[in-house]
Every structure is written in structure tokens, then in C-alpha cells.
Amino acid sequence: MKTSVSVEIDGPIEAVWAEAVDFASHHEWMGDALAIDFETDQQTGVGTVMLVETRVGPLRTVDRFTITELDAPHLVKGIHDGAVSGSAQWHITESDGATTLVWHEQLWFP
């Protein structure tokens, strides 16, 4: 399953980037994420591994997600390697004082 979501945010790219890489708070704005724990001591940067308790309808799973690439303040890439596998990336751009975040995911379900 491939998905893409784009949102325009009224604010500077630096502020959007700071929120995007605050992985511990993702469950606050991701509709399907209930909680996030870390498998690694680090909570930011390449190599960070998150365990995301996820709910979609009546189904629940723990999604293991590893950050594989960061290019501040424009790009984050990662891989899912749990019951759901796949890849995700988000691109952040700024134009005329507005910042756009585009999230792409490709997921494979068991």
C-alpha cells in the first residue's frame, strides 16, 4: 500500500523540522499511533529505533521503525520492519513563509 499526505504549515521550516524530528511526540499528532517507546538509548538521529503502538480500527500492532537518513531540515527516511514492513520518508520545503511537509509511505501487511 502506497500513501502520500501533504500539509502546509504556517511557520518557518526550522520549527516544522524540530517537530518532525521530535520522535517521542509523534503519537500526539499521528492518528493511529497510541504510544512510542524507544528500543535504543538515543531518541533522535540516524539509528534511532522506535516501537510505535499502533491502532487502525480494531487492529493493533507494535510497529518497529528505524531512522535511516536525516538531512536537516529537509528529509527524514526510515524503515518499518515488524509485522508491517516498508519504508517512509518525509520532505519539508519552505516557500513564501509557509512550510510544506509531504509524507510518503509504502507498507506491506502480513
C-alpha positions in Angstrom: 0.0 0.0 0.0 1.4 3.4 -1.0 0.2 6.6 0.6 1.2 10.2 0.5 0.0 13.1 2.7 0.8 16.7 2.2 0.2 19.5 4.7 1.0 23.2 4.5 2.1 24.7 7.9 2.1 28.4 8.7 5.6 28.7 10.2 9.3 28.6 9.5 11.0 25.4 8.2 13.1 25.3 11.4 10.1 25.0 13.6 8.5 22.3 11.5 11.8 20.4 11.3 12.1 20.5 15.1 8.6 18.9 15.5 9.2 16.4 12.8 12.3 15.0 14.5 10.8 15.1 18.0 10.0 11.4 17.5 8.9 11.0 21.2 5.9 13.3 20.5 4.7 11.7 17.2 1.9 9.9 18.9 0.4 13.3 19.8 -0.3 14.1 16.2 -0.4 10.8 14.4 -4.0 9.5 14.5 -3.0 5.8 14.5 -0.1 6.0 17.0 -1.1 5.3 20.6 2.3 5.4 22.2 6.0 5.4 21.3 8.9 3.7 23.2 12.5 3.5 22.1 14.5 0.4 21.5 17.7 2.4 21.5 19.1 4.8 24.1 19.1 7.6 21.5 15.8 9.2 20.7 16.9 11.2 17.6 19.2 10.8 14.7 20.1 8.0 12.3 19.9 4.6 14.0 17.1 5.6 16.3 14.7 2.7 16.7 11.1 3.3 17.8 8.5 0.9 18.9 5.2 2.5 17.9 2.0 1.0 19.4 -0.4 1.4 16.5 -4.2 1.0 16.1 -6.1 1.0 12.9 -9.8 0.3 13.5 -10.0 -2.8 15.8 -6.4 -3.9 14.8 -3.4 -3.3 17.0 0.3 -3.9 16.5 3.7 -2.6 17.6 5.4 -1.1 14.6 9.2 -1.1 14.7 10.6 1.9 12.9 14.3 2.7 12.3 15.5 6.1 11.2 17.9 5.5 8.3 18.7 9.0 6.9 18.4 12.6 8.1 19.2 15.7 6.0 18.2 18.7 8.2 15.9 20.5 7.7 14.5 18.8 4.6 14.4 15.0 4.7 13.8 12.0 7.1 13.8 8.4 5.9 13.1 5.2 7.8 12.1 1.6 7.5 9.3 -0.4 9.1 10.4 -4.0 10.0 7.8 -5.5 12.2 4.5 -7.2 11.4 4.1 -4.3 8.9 7.1 -3.7 6.8 8.1 -1.0 4.3 9.6 2.4 4.1 8.7 6.0 4.9 10.1 9.4 4.1 9.1 12.9 4.6 10.2 16.0 2.8 10.0 19.5 4.2 10.2 22.6 2.0 9.6 26.3 2.6 8.2 28.9 0.2 6.8 32.4 0.9 6.9 31.9 4.7 4.9 28.7 4.6 6.3 25.2 5.1 5.1 22.1 3.4 5.6 18.6 4.8 5.0 15.7 2.4 4.9 12.2 3.9 5.3 9.2 1.7 4.9 5.6 2.9 4.9 2.2 1.2 3.8 -0.6 3.5 3.4 -4.3 3.2 0.9 -6.1 5.5 1.1 -9.8 6.5 
